[in-house]
């Protein structure tokens, strides 16, 4: 039960952090990309296996939550399409799917570039 509570707290903190970045309450420099993740991974590994495994768990929960966002190329977006089909009785049109998938992929790639930009240019 402690694992579920801990995972829930990590997810709540992730959503809260994203919300505060969007609203400007905290700096967007708090979002790290692959370089920042590698740096923190090294720091956690240097502190011992327990801290490193905990960090990997936190990272996994945060990425899992991100995957459930309703962005078309992610699993959450596919769930939205399935819900649409369940309600309307038909799948979205092929052209609509192409446009939404392109927009979703553009959003995800933009976020990845933003995070990489933060790794390079944020103090």
C-alpha positions as CSV (number, residue, x, y, z in Angstrom):
1,X,0.0,0.0,0.0
2,X,2.9,2.3,0.6
3,X,4.0,1.8,-3.0
4,X,0.7,3.0,-4.3
5,X,0.6,6.0,-2.0
6,X,4.2,6.9,-3.0
7,X,3.4,6.5,-6.7
8,X,0.3,8.6,-6.3
9,X,2.3,11.4,-4.6
10,X,4.9,11.4,-7.4
11,X,2.2,11.7,-10.0
12,X,0.4,14.5,-8.0
13,X,3.7,16.3,-7.7
14,X,4.4,15.9,-11.4
15,X,1.0,17.4,-12.4
16,X,1.4,20.1,-9.8
17,X,4.8,21.0,-11.1
18,X,3.7,21.1,-14.8
19,X,0.7,23.3,-13.8
20,X,2.9,25.7,-11.9
21,X,5.3,25.9,-14.9
22,X,2.4,26.6,-17.3
23,X,1.0,29.3,-15.0
24,X,4.4,30.9,-14.4
25,X,4.4,30.2,-10.6
26,X,7.8,28.4,-11.0
27,X,10.5,28.6,-13.6
28,X,10.3,26.4,-16.7
29,X,14.0,25.6,-16.0
30,X,12.6,23.0,-13.6
31,X,11.9,20.8,-16.6
32,X,14.9,18.6,-17.5
33,X,15.7,16.7,-20.7
34,X,18.1,13.9,-21.3
35,X,21.2,15.8,-20.2
36,X,19.7,16.8,-16.9
37,X,18.3,13.3,-16.3
38,X,21.7,11.8,-17.0
39,X,23.4,14.3,-14.6
40,X,20.9,13.6,-11.8
41,X,21.2,9.8,-12.4
42,X,24.9,10.1,-11.9
43,X,24.4,12.0,-8.6
44,X,21.9,9.5,-7.4
45,X,24.1,6.5,-8.3
46,X,27.0,8.2,-6.4
47,X,24.8,8.3,-3.3
48,X,24.1,4.6,-3.4
49,X,21.9,2.0,-5.0
50,X,18.9,2.8,-2.8
51,X,18.8,6.5,-4.0
52,X,19.4,5.5,-7.6
53,X,16.6,2.9,-7.6
54,X,14.2,5.4,-6.0
55,X,15.2,8.0,-8.7
56,X,14.5,5.4,-11.5
57,X,11.1,4.7,-9.9
58,X,10.2,8.4,-9.7
59,X,11.3,8.9,-13.3
60,X,9.3,5.9,-14.4
61,X,6.1,7.1,-12.7
62,X,6.5,10.5,-14.2
63,X,7.0,9.2,-17.7
64,X,4.1,6.8,-17.2
65,X,1.8,9.6,-16.2
66,X,3.0,11.7,-19.2
67,X,2.1,8.8,-21.5
68,X,-1.5,8.9,-20.3
69,X,-2.0,12.6,-21.3
70,X,-4.6,13.0,-24.0
71,X,-2.1,13.7,-26.8
72,X,-2.9,11.7,-30.0
73,X,0.5,10.0,-30.4
74,X,0.5,8.8,-26.7
75,X,-1.6,6.1,-25.1
76,X,-3.9,8.6,-23.5
77,X,-4.7,10.0,-27.0
78,X,-5.5,6.5,-28.2
79,X,-7.9,6.1,-25.2
80,X,-9.6,9.4,-26.3
81,X,-10.0,7.9,-29.8
82,X,-11.5,4.7,-28.3
83,X,-13.9,6.7,-26.2
84,X,-14.9,8.8,-29.2
85,X,-15.6,5.5,-31.1
86,X,-17.6,4.1,-28.2
87,X,-19.8,7.3,-28.0
88,X,-20.3,7.9,-31.7
89,X,-20.3,4.3,-32.9
90,X,-17.6,5.0,-35.6
91,X,-13.9,5.6,-35.6
92,X,-12.5,9.1,-36.4
93,X,-11.9,9.7,-40.1
94,X,-8.5,8.8,-41.6
95,X,-7.7,12.5,-42.4
96,X,-8.7,13.6,-38.9
97,X,-6.4,11.0,-37.4
98,X,-3.5,12.1,-39.6
99,X,-3.9,15.7,-38.7
100,X,-4.3,14.9,-34.9
101,X,-1.3,12.5,-34.9
102,X,0.8,15.2,-36.7
103,X,-0.2,17.8,-34.1
104,X,0.4,15.4,-31.2
105,X,3.8,14.4,-32.6
106,X,4.7,18.1,-33.1
107,X,3.7,18.9,-29.5
108,X,5.8,16.0,-28.1
109,X,8.8,16.9,-30.2
110,X,8.5,20.5,-29.2
111,X,8.4,19.6,-25.5
112,X,11.5,17.4,-26.0
113,X,13.4,20.2,-27.7
114,X,12.3,22.6,-24.9
115,X,13.6,20.3,-22.3
116,X,16.9,19.8,-24.1
117,X,17.1,23.6,-24.5
118,X,16.6,23.9,-20.7
119,X,19.4,21.4,-20.2
120,X,21.8,23.5,-22.2
121,X,20.8,27.1,-21.4
122,X,19.2,27.1,-17.9
123,X,21.6,27.6,-15.0
